[in-house]
């Protein structure tokens, strides 16, 4: 039987819909729950010998909501806790659109990460409000850094942890936040685009999230995420500054991940001269 042009186009359209439905269904039912723990060695310029091997746990973009259930958050927390990192970083976007119904619950779910040996630190993302979310995290013993830095003594060396809000972008403001920071420092910035300013200010390491790794990565087409990020996931460098970006735990806009499983990360700091 011969098909006319209209029937042929209908058949092709139906085939396309079928091909699209399969990956979306897989991404919604399975891949967005396929949490992995990434273990990566991160070269850090000027890192003292004493801090070589320091392990940092990074969890970000949780987006606890109707579509990112407590079970998903609990599994992420347990996976990171079991690695026993020396220091824990929460990278922002704990809820979606500042939904207050999930603020206290997500802080409670994250609480087991608040007792890392050298501290547990948090910054805010673009979905977090500036009052309720930091207050909830503080009640559960996280140190929330809102355009602030704090100084630790780790293995006999001074280490500055700097935390900035998502909306803190202008160089004069960043310079003010970084005033007094020592040579050994880590910037916690939800948005990886802060790499450019960090490199200009000679900050050795930046830890970020925000991108979700693209969340939906289509074979041959890539991701729909904006291309202006230095990297969507993993490790990159600019001048003397290293950046690591986590793909995060949750989803936003649509509860789907394709070719982009969620992650928590355990980062081992290494002296750059050893790479």
C-alpha positions in Angstrom: 0.0 0.0 0.0 1.4 3.4 -1.0 1.3 6.4 1.4 0.4 9.8 0.2 2.5 12.8 1.5 0.1 13.7 4.3 0.0 10.2 5.6 3.8 10.0 5.5 4.1 13.2 7.5 1.7 12.0 10.1 3.6 8.7 10.4 6.9 10.6 10.9 5.3 12.9 13.5 3.9 9.9 15.4 7.3 8.3 15.3 9.0 11.5 16.6 6.5 11.7 19.5 7.1 8.1 20.4 10.9 8.6 20.4 10.5 11.7 22.6 8.1 10.1 25.1 10.4 7.3 25.9 13.4 9.4 27.1 11.1 11.8 29.0 9.3 9.0 30.8 12.7 7.4 31.7 14.0 10.8 32.8 11.0 11.4 35.0 10.6 7.9 36.5 14.2 6.8 36.8 17.1 9.1 35.9 16.1 12.0 38.2 16.3 9.6 41.1 19.6 7.9 40.0 21.8 9.8 42.5 25.5 9.4 42.2 28.4 10.4 44.5 31.2 12.0 42.5 34.7 11.7 43.9 37.2 14.2 42.3 40.6 15.5 43.0 40.8 19.3 42.7 44.1 21.1 42.0 44.3 24.2 44.1 47.0 26.8 43.5 49.2 27.6 46.5 47.6 24.9 48.7 49.8 24.3 51.8 51.1 20.8 52.3 49.0 20.4 55.4 45.8 21.0 53.5 46.7 18.5 50.7 44.1 15.8 50.9 41.4 17.8 52.7 38.0 16.4 51.7 35.0 18.6 51.1 31.5 17.4 50.7 29.3 19.4 48.3 25.5 19.2 48.1 23.4 21.7 46.2 20.3 22.5 44.2 18.1 20.3 46.4 14.8 21.9 45.3 12.7 20.1 47.9 9.2 20.4 46.6 6.2 18.4 45.6 8.3 16.9 42.8 11.5 16.4 44.8 10.5 14.2 47.7 12.0 13.9 51.1 13.2 10.4 50.2 15.4 11.9 47.4 16.9 14.4 49.9 17.5 11.7 52.5 19.3 9.5 50.1 21.6 12.4 49.0 22.3 13.2 52.7 23.1 9.6 53.5 25.3 9.2 50.5 27.4 12.3 51.4 27.5 11.5 55.1 28.8 8.0 54.4 31.9 9.5 52.8 32.7 11.3 56.1 34.1 14.5 54.5 36.2 16.9 56.6 34.1 19.9 55.7 30.6 20.2 54.2 29.2 22.9 51.8 25.6 23.4 51.0 25.4 25.3 47.7 21.9 26.9 47.7 18.4 26.4 46.1 17.1 24.3 49.0 13.5 24.9 47.8 11.9 26.1 44.6 10.5 29.7 44.2 11.1 30.3 48.0 8.2 27.9 48.9 8.0 28.3 52.7 6.2 25.0 53.1 9.4 23.2 52.5 11.9 25.6 54.2 11.9 23.9 57.7 11.5 20.4 56.3 14.5 20.6 54.0 16.6 22.1 56.8 15.7 19.1 59.0 16.5 16.7 56.2 20.0 18.3 55.8 20.7 18.4 59.6 22.8 15.2 59.7 25.4 17.1 57.6 25.8 19.9 60.1 28.5 18.3 62.2 31.4 17.9 59.8 34.8 18.0 61.7 35.9 21.3 60.3 32.5 22.9 59.9 29.3 22.9 57.7 28.7 26.0 55.7 25.8 27.2 53.5 25.1 29.9 50.9 21.8 31.0 49.3 20.7 30.4 45.8 18.3 32.3 43.5 15.3 30.3 44.8 16.0 31.0 48.4 14.6 33.9 50.4 16.9 36.0 52.5 15.3 35.4 55.9 13.4 32.2 56.5 15.8 29.8 54.7 19.0 31.0 56.4 17.2 31.1 59.8 16.1 27.5 59.3 19.6 26.3 58.4 21.1 28.2 61.3 18.7 26.5 63.7 20.1 23.2 62.5 23.7 24.4 63.2 24.9 25.3 59.7 27.0 28.4 59.3 25.2 30.5 56.7 27.5 33.0 54.9 25.6 35.9 53.3 28.3 38.1 51.7 30.6 37.1 54.6 33.7 35.1 55.3 34.9 33.2 58.2 38.4 31.9 59.2 39.2 28.4 60.2 42.3 26.7 61.5 42.6 23.4 59.8 45.6 21.1 60.4 47.5 24.1 61.7 46.8 26.3 58.6 44.5 29.2 58.2 41.6 28.7 55.7 39.1 31.4 54.8 35.6 30.3 53.7 33.8 33.0 51.8 30.0 32.8 51.0 28.2 35.2 48.7 24.5 35.5 47.7 23.4 34.7 44.2 22.7 38.3 43.5 26.1 39.6 44.6 27.8 40.1 41.3 29.4 43.6 41.0 33.2 43.7 41.5 33.1 46.6 44.0 30.8 44.6 46.3 32.8 41.4 45.9 36.0 43.2 46.6 34.5 44.5 49.8 33.3 41.0 50.8 36.8 39.6 50.1 38.6 42.3 52.1 41.0 40.7 54.6 40.8 37.2 53.1 44.1 35.3 53.2 45.9 33.3 50.6 44.2 30.0 51.5 40.5 30.6 50.6 37.5 28.9 49.2 34.6 30.9 47.6 31.1 29.4 47.9 29.0 30.9 45.1 25.8 29.4 43.9 26.4 30.8 40.4 29.5 29.5 38.7 29.7 32.7 36.6 31.4 34.2 39.7 34.6 32.3 38.5 35.6 35.4 36.4 35.6 37.7 39.4 37.2 35.1 41.7 40.1 34.6 39.2 40.6 38.4 39.0 40.8 38.5 42.8 43.1 35.4 42.9 40.8 33.2 44.9 42.2 29.7 44.5 38.9 27.7 44.6 35.2 28.2 43.8 32.4 25.7 44.6 29.1 26.2 42.8 25.9 24.6 41.5 22.9 26.3 39.8 23.3 24.7 36.4 21.8 21.3 37.3 24.4 20.1 34.8 21.9 21.2 32.1 19.3 18.8 33.6 18.2 17.7 30.1 21.0 16.8 27.8 19.8 15.6 24.4 22.1 13.4 22.2 23.5 15.4 19.3 21.8 18.5 20.5 23.2 19.1 24.0 21.4 21.1 26.6 19.0 24.0 26.4 20.8 25.7 29.3 22.4 29.0 28.6 25.9 28.8 27.2 27.4 31.6 29.2 28.4 29.3 32.1 32.1 28.4 32.3 31.1 24.8 32.7 27.8 23.0 33.4 29.2 20.3 35.6 32.6 19.2 36.9 36.0 20.9 37.0 37.5 23.8 35.1 40.2 26.5 35.7 40.7 30.1 34.9 44.1 31.7 35.5 45.0 30.4 39.0 41.4 29.6 40.1 39.8 26.2 40.1 36.0 25.8 39.8 33.9 22.8 40.6 30.2 22.7 39.7 27.8 20.1 41.0 24.8 18.9 39.0 22.8 19.1 42.1 20.1 16.8 43.7 16.8 18.1 42.5 15.0 19.4 39.4 13.3 22.6 38.5 10.7 23.6 35.9 10.1 20.0 34.9 10.7 16.9 37.0 12.9 15.2 34.4 16.6 14.5 34.0 18.0 13.1 30.7 21.7 12.1 30.4 22.3 14.1 33.5 21.9 12.2 36.8 21.8 14.1 40.1 24.9 14.1 42.2 26.6 14.9 45.5 30.3 15.5 45.4 33.3 14.6 47.5 36.3 16.8 46.5 39.8 16.1 47.6 42.0 19.2 47.5 45.5 18.7 46.0 48.5 21.0 45.6 48.4 22.1 41.9 52.1 21.5 41.6 51.4 17.8 41.9 49.3 17.7 38.7 
